Amino acid sequence: MKQAVIRQVKSMYLSCDPIGNLLLAKFSFEGGKDACVFIPASVVFWLLAHLPVNQDPELLPPPNLPRIYQEDWDDVVNPRVLSVQCKQFNDAIRMTMELDRGSNLTVILNRANVELMRQMMEGYRGDLMDLGF
């Protein structure tokens, strides 16, 4: 069995497609390069229902948010998230994303990145189509 690689997220950014059925997430990793995944609206709505809301008024945003370019949207190598499993710790969340190709992606999001992700997803909520029944 292949050993899972867990990557510490330094910062991240999300962008919504014009149709409203998925987000593109771009993660910048500590000591590594960026990676992009497509997150379907159904997974976004699940995460919005389960991600904790920040309770710390002193929480600082993550530094150096990566930019998303048209090339990131057009890159056929970027996998699609099929499902996600999260484990919450005191100061972070471990998120394992099952991908449509390649190995699963496991990331560690500190509290600042969790709140950034939650706020960005919340901001796109009105643009996404909730097709869940």
Solvent accessible surface area in square Angstrom, and as a share of the most:
residue,aa,sasa,rsa
1,M,244,1.09
2,K,160,0.68
3,Q,156,0.69
4,A,70,0.55
5,V,95,0.55
6,I,95,0.48
7,R,96,0.35
8,Q,73,0.33
9,V,1,0.00
10,K,76,0.32
11,S,0,0.00
12,M,0,0.00
13,Y,75,0.28
14,L,1,0.00
15,S,23,0.15
16,C,27,0.16
17,D,19,0.10
18,P,141,0.89
19,I,122,0.62
20,G,1,0.01
21,N,52,0.27
22,L,19,0.09
23,L,0,0.00
24,L,0,0.00
25,A,0,0.00
26,K,19,0.08
27,F,0,0.00
28,S,10,0.06
29,F,8,0.04
30,E,100,0.45
31,G,94,0.90
32,G,48,0.46
33,K,174,0.74
34,D,61,0.32
35,A,24,0.19
36,C,14,0.09
37,V,2,0.01
38,F,29,0.12
39,I,2,0.01
40,P,17,0.11
41,A,6,0.04
42,S,74,0.48
43,V,13,0.08
44,V,0,0.00
45,F,33,0.14
46,W,105,0.37
47,L,2,0.01
48,L,20,0.10
49,A,80,0.62
50,H,107,0.48
51,L,11,0.06
52,P,46,0.29
53,V,82,0.47
54,N,49,0.25
55,Q,156,0.69
56,D,39,0.20
57,P,129,0.81
58,E,140,0.63
59,L,41,0.21
60,L,138,0.69
61,P,106,0.67
62,P,12,0.07
63,P,81,0.51
64,N,125,0.64
65,L,75,0.38
66,P,15,0.10
67,R,172,0.63
68,I,32,0.16
69,Y,114,0.43
70,Q,116,0.51
71,E,125,0.56
72,D,22,0.11
73,W,55,0.19
74,D,90,0.46
75,D,61,0.32
76,V,129,0.74
77,V,109,0.63
78,N,16,0.08
79,P,22,0.14
80,R,89,0.32
81,V,1,0.01
82,L,95,0.47
83,S,47,0.30
84,V,17,0.10
85,Q,136,0.60
86,C,51,0.31
87,K,99,0.42
88,Q,118,0.53
89,F,83,0.34
90,N,151,0.78
91,D,94,0.49
92,A,15,0.11
93,I,7,0.04
94,R,80,0.29
95,M,1,0.00
96,T,38,0.22
97,M,2,0.01
98,E,76,0.34
99,L,20,0.10
100,D,63,0.33
101,R,110,0.40
102,G,72,0.70
103,S,65,0.42
104,N,83,0.43
105,L,16,0.08
106,T,9,0.05
107,V,0,0.00
108,I,35,0.18
109,L,0,0.00
110,N,56,0.29
111,R,103,0.37
112,A,13,0.10
113,N,0,0.00
114,V,7,0.04
115,E,17,0.08
116,L,27,0.14
117,M,0,0.00
118,R,39,0.14
119,Q,100,0.45
120,M,30,0.14
121,M,0,0.00
122,E,73,0.33
123,G,61,0.59
124,Y,57,0.21
125,R,102,0.37
126,G,78,0.75
127,D,86,0.45
128,L,13,0.07
129,M,83,0.37
130,D,89,0.46
131,L,118,0.59
132,G,54,0.52
133,F,247,1.03
